Amino acid sequence: MTTGTDIILHDGDVAWTDLGGGVKRKILTHDANVMLVRVVFDKGAVGPPHHHPHIQCTLVARGRFEVTIGDRRTVLDQGDSFIVPTNVIHAVVALEAGELVDSFTPRRDDFL
C-alpha cells in the first residue's frame, strides 16, 4: 500500500475532528489515490459551498440532506448517494441529524 493507513482500520482507533458549526469529521482508510471519510452533522448544520480538484462520491449513511451540486439542488435520504465532479461547487444542509460517508480521489491531503 502507498503511504497512508494500514489496509485495515478499526473505527475506535481514529478520533473525530470537530469542524465547528455542528459538523465533525473522521478520516478513515486512505492512500495517495483514494480517501474514505465520515462526516457527522447536527440538524441544521451546513457544509458550505466549496470546490476542490478531487472527485467526490458520497453516501448518505443516515439522515436527510439538501444537496447542491453546481446548479442542481435536491433532497437525499439514507441510502442515497451523489458524485461531485472535479472543481464543481457543492454544498449540503442537514435537514435532520445525519452522517455522510465521502470518498475522494485522489486523497485530500489538506485533510491530513
N, C-alpha and C positions, 0 to 999 in steps of 0.2 A: 504494500500500500504506500502511496506517496505521503508526504508529510501531512499530518492531521491527527485524527483519533485512531484508536485501535479499531479493528474490524467490528468488535462487539463493544457496545457501550451500555451500561446499566443506568437507567434514569436517575436513580438515587445518588449516583456519583457526580452528577452535574448540578451546579447551583443555578438558581434563577437570577436574572439581572432585571432590576426594577428600572423601567424606562420612564416612569412618571406618567401622570395622567390616567392611571388605571390600566397600564399595559406593562406586562413583564415578558421576558424572552429567555429561552433556554436553548443554547447551541447544542445540537446532538452530533451525530456522526458526520464527518467531513474529511475530504482530502482536497487536493488542489482543484479537482474538476467538479465537485458537487458538495453541497451542504444541506443538511436537514435541520430545521429549526421549529420549535414550538413557541407560539405566541399566545398568551392568555390576555383577555380583555374583560374589564368590568363593564357592566351595562353602561352605554353611552360613551365609552372610550373611543378615541379616534386614532386611526393610523393615517396621519395627514398626507396630502398629495405629495408624491415624490417620484423619482425615476432613478434608474441605475442601468448599467450596461449588462447586467445579468438577466438571463431568462429565469422567470419565477413561475413555479407551479404550486398551487395552494389547495389544500383540502380543508373544508370546514369540518373540524373534528366534533365540535359541539357548538350550539348556539345559533344565532341568526345575525347576519351581517348585511348591511348595504355596501355593495362593492361598486366602485367606479374604476373603469379601465378606459383610458382615453375619453371619448365622448359617450361611452356606453355605461349605463347605471342599471343595476338590478339588485334584488334581494336574494340571498342564498342561505340555505338551511343546512343543518347537519347532513353530511354525506355528499353535498355539492362540492364542486371544485372549479378552479379557474386557472388560466395561464396568462402571464403578463409578458409580452414580447420585449425585447431589448429597448431600453430608453423610452418606454411609454409611461406617461404619468398615470398613477393609480393611487387609490385611497380606499380605506374601509371605515365604517362606523358600526360599532357593536350595538345592535338593536336590543340585545339581551346579553348577559354574560356568556362568554364563549371562548373557544380556542381554535386557532388556525395552525395547521402544520404546513410550513413552507419548505420547498426545495429550491435551491438556486444552482445554476451552472453558469460560469464557474463559481467556486466558493466565494462568499462575501468576506474577503479579508478585512474589510472595515468593521466587521462584527467581532473580530478576534482581538 
